[in-house]
């Protein structure tokens, strides 16, 4: 059992970072977007700010908290004896769940750009997307899509 614990811990922590970050990219299109006409407007970046996107976990946060609780409980159960062991197990479950949740949230966070763009029609928009490309203030860009499905690409 003691040899299984490190393998289990590494496996669960690896899976905790399994968020689907593709929707936040300017370089990835969904199946619906690939088959539909997209609106295109042009503009100039007037302000840039580095931000982070907290991606949703595919497991809804259960993997980090549940995995952490299991590992914490297993570790706590190895401490003491009798009532002390039971208390250590409970503390391990609670502490492991909290730690697992924090690890999963951290693993599902990614660097992004918040771009304020002055469109050629005079309207300003702010778009946030995954920081996969280097953008600069003053750069001309294309704004592709509409509504909730918008991405920014160099012009």
N, C-alpha and C positions, 0 to 999 in steps of 0.2 A: 504494500500500500504506500509506503514512503517513497518508493521509486516511481510510482504512478503519479504522485502529486505534482512534481515539476512538469511532466509531460502534459497533464491535464491543464495546469495553469497556463502554460505557453499556448496550448491549443485554444483555450477560451479567450485569452487576451488577443490572440491573432484574429479570431472571429469577431471580436468586439468592434473591430475597425472596418466591418464590412458594410459601410454605407454606400449607397449608389450616388456618387458625386457627379455623374455625367450630365444631369439636367442643368447644372450650374456652369457648364462650359459654353463658351462661344463657338466651340469647334465640334459640338455634338448635336445632332438633330434627332428628334423622336421620329418614329415611323409616320405619324400623322403630319409632321412638318415636312418630311421628305416628299410627300405626295401632294402637297398643297402649295398654291402660289403664296409668296410672302411679300408683304409691303416692304419697300426700301425707301428710307429717307437718308439725307446726308447732313452732316453737321461737323462741328469742331469741338474738341474737348476743351472745356474752360476750367475745369478743376478735377483733380484726381486725389483720391484718398485710399490708402491701404486699409482694408477691413477684413473680417473673417466671416465665413458662412458656416453656420452650424448645420450640417447635413442631418437629415432624419435617418435613424437607424432602421435597417430592414426588419429587425426583430422588435422594434418599438421600445428599445432600451432594456428589454428583458434579458438579453444575453449577458450584458455587462453586470447588471445587478444580480441576476440569478447565478451566473458563473462565479461572481465574487462571493456570494453568500455560501455557495457550496465549498469553494476553496477555503474561505475563512472559517467555516464550520469544521472542516477537516483539520485545519491547523489548530483551532481552539480545542478540539477533542483530544489532541495529543498532549495537552497541558494538564498537570495535576491529576487528581483522582476524586471520586465521589461527587459531592456537591460542587466543589471547585472546578472539576472537569465540566460539569453541566453549565456552570456560569461562563467558563472560558469558551465553551462551544457556542453559547448564545451570543456572547460578545464577538466572537469570530464571525458568526453569521451576519450580524448587524454591520460590523466594521468592513467585512468583505463585500457586502452589498453596496455600501457607500463608496468604497474604493473602486469597485467594478464599474459602477455608474460613472464615476469621474473619469476613469480610464477610457470608457467607451465614448463619452462626450468629447474628450480630448482627441481621440483617434478619428472622430468624425468631423473635425473642424478643419477648414481649408482656407488658404490665403485667397483674397479676392480684391477686385478693384471696385470702388464706388466712383463712377464716372459721371460728371455733370457735363452735358453736351448741349451746346446751343445749335439747334437745328437751323437749316437754311431758311425756314419759314419764320424764324425769330423766336420760336418757342424753346424753352429750356426743359430738358428731361434729365432724370437721374436713373442710371441703370447700374445694377450690381451684377458682376459675373466673375467666375473663377479666374484667378490671375495666371493665365497660361501664356499671355503675350505681353510684351512691353508696350505700354501706351504712354504718351507724353502729352502734357498740356500744349494746346495749339495744333495737335495732330488732327487731320481730316479723317473722318470715319463714316462707315455705313451703319445704319441702324436697321436691322433686318427683323421683320415680324411685326406683331401687334399684340396688345393686351398683355397677358402673362407670359407670352412666348416671344421674347425679344432678346437679341444678341447684338453685340457690337463687334465689327470687324474693321481692320485697317482699310483705307480707301486707296 
